Amino acid sequence: MPFRFPFRHGAAALVSGLLLTLLLPAAGLASTMSAPVEQDLSNLIAYSQHRTTVPYQSYDNLLAFVTQMRGDGRDIIPARRLDANGTVLHMTMRTSLSRLMRYCYNPAIPNYLLFPSVLRLSGWHQGSDILSRDPHPWTHLGKDKPEALWGTEYEVNAPDSFGGGYYRYDLHRLIIITKYNGKNVLISISKQKNRSSVGKKAAILDDGDWTYFYSGINGLNKGLIGWADTYLYDSASVQVFVEEGPHQTTCTLFKWLRAGWAGMNMVQKSHINDGVTRFGNAFKKIIESSRLPEPDELAARAHEISHLPEADLDRKVAAYAAGIEAIAKTSPAMRKSEFQKVMENGHYASTLSREERVSALMVEYLKSCLGKRPLVDFSDLAPVSRHKG
């Protein structure tokens, strides 16, 4: 059975009806997109799932639309896809597209470092073009002929603000580097491969500092539905980056998500809006920061931390776990006895896999670079020479 239901049928119906009422989005003004733009989005999502020839004229309507956008786009209601609701986010960042790609589409830098508000873990699977054929995709910028790269990724999300759950899932990924009206363009498309792993309980301790607690316990960190075995059933996204100038790039994100329990989708547009807003706010601050290490330096640090000797890794993770435990003592989200058992007596560190330990330390290192207060001391790391990208 995909979920546990301890209630009688009448109570179950009452709870489900109550939840649906609470989750319905508030009425308001909204706009839709034209049929040609919607068709381009559908085509790109389909192309991402199979290596094939991409008709490059097939996304001209989409590019015309995003280059004329004004506002943040969150009032737009895209057509339902994958039996899921969707949303749109549009923002401008003070960075070149080449610099952005050297961080976000660089296999030497894990994506969770650029998106710590929405990702806990991330990586490319073997056989992906970005690993085996083209690890520097930004070199195709400015070329007259478009370039397409395929691959598969895995991700574990950071806890969402609604249910406090986290999941592991795989994604098909297609990257198209092209030009439109003389401007450099990157289109990045994802489509979830299969149903995610079962959701586990997490807590947001400090969203602004990307500090989260991961329990390893099945369920959601939400009162009435904490018992549920939930899944991310499907998702898709289309991101369009357009370089508007030497130090300005726009990002337009189209996102669909279907998740819940017992086959029911409980995700509304308002929930996806919240997620993309968290993504956008954190990413913009990171990529625009003058304190962000250069791509080569960040890649070198990622390699160094991921290859720390076990004794050094254990020492730093123990300091990290102690910091999380101290924060947890004053967090209302950590009052549950099941969470306290995971934390007590420094036990939290022993619940983390090596990959989870490395990711936690990498985010703390990033915080130290950006002027935030990290939970771990990195003064013992050797200096890394800077190479301007």
Protein Blocks (a to p, Z undefined) as FASTA:
>chain_A
ZZdcfbdfklmmmmmmmmmmmmpccddddddddfklmmmmmmmmmmmmpccdddfklmmm
mmmmmmmggcjhlmpccddehhiacddddddddddfklmmmmmmcckbcfklmmmmlpfb
dcddehiaklmmmmclmlmgoiabdcdddddddddddddfklopacddddddddddddee
hiacdddddddfbdcddddddddfblmnopacdehpacdddfklmmpccddfbdcddddd
ddfbfkbccddddddddddeehiafbdfklmmmmmmmmmmmmmmmmmpmklccfklmmmm
mmmmmmgcfklmmmmmmmmmmmmmmmmmmgmklmpfklmmmmgghlmmmmpcfklmmmmm
mmmmmmmmnopacfbdcklpccdddddZZ
